[in-house]
Amino acid sequence: MRAERERRRKRIKRIETDLVKFGISTGTVRNLIYCYPVGLLEKLISTTEKRQSEEPATYFLNGLKRSKIKHRIQYNPTEDEDT
C-alpha cells in the first residue's frame, strides 16, 4: 500500500513538472491533477510531447477539453421528464 502511494506521488510530481515546463501555472496544474485522472493527464502529456507544437500549453488544454467532451456522461431523460 505504501509503495502504491509512493508510485502515485512520483507520477503526480512528474505531471506537475511537465505541465509547468509547458507553461501552465502551478495553481492550474494542481487543479487539473485534482479534477482529472492521472493516467489521462500522462497520456495527453505524451501526445503533446510527440507533437512538438509551438504552444504546448494550448495544445494540451485543447486535448483535455476534447477528451472531456468525448467521455462525458450521457443523460437520457425518463418518460416523466419529457413533458
N, C-alpha and C positions, 0 to 999 in steps of 0.2 A: 504494500500500500504506500509506503514511504517512497519507494522507487518510482511508482507511478506519479506521485505528486512532483517529485524532482524532475522527471521527464517532461511533465506538463509545464512546469515552471521554466525549464530551458527552452521549450518550444515557444512559449509566450515571450520570453526575453528576445529570442531570435526574430520573432514577428515584430516586436517593438523596434529593434534596431533597423530592420529592413524598411519599415514604413517611415521612420524618421529620416533614413537615408533618401527615401523617395521625395521627402519634403512635406510630409504630413505632420501637423503639430502633435505634441505629446498628449495633450488633452483629448484630441480627436482619436489618437491611437488607442488610448485607454478605453474610450467609449466604444470603439469598434471591437476591441477584444472582449468587452463585456457583453455586447449585443450579438455577436456572430460566432459561429463555431470555429475553433482553432484550425481544423482541417480545411475549411473553406477559405480562410484567410491565407493559409500556406499555399493552397492551390492557386489562388489569384496572384500571390506574390511571385510564384514560379513562372506563371504565364506572362506577367508583366516584365520580369527579367529576360525571358526569352524574346519578347517582342522588341525590347530595347528602344522604346519610344522616346521622343524628346521630352515629354512631360509625363513621367511615370506616375506621379500622384493622380493626375487627371485620368489616365488610363486605368489605374487600379480602382478608383472610386466609381468610374463608369461601369467597370466589370462587376463591382459589388452591387451597384444599382440593378444591373440586368439580371444578376443571379437572384436578387430579392424578388424581382418581378416574376422570374421563371419558377421559383419554388414557393410562391405564396400559397396559402390555404384557399381552396376554392369554397365559396359559400353557396350552398344550394338551399333556397327558401322552401319551407314546407308548404303544404296546400293552404294552411290557415294564414300564412304570412303573405300570400299572393294578393289578397284582397285589400 
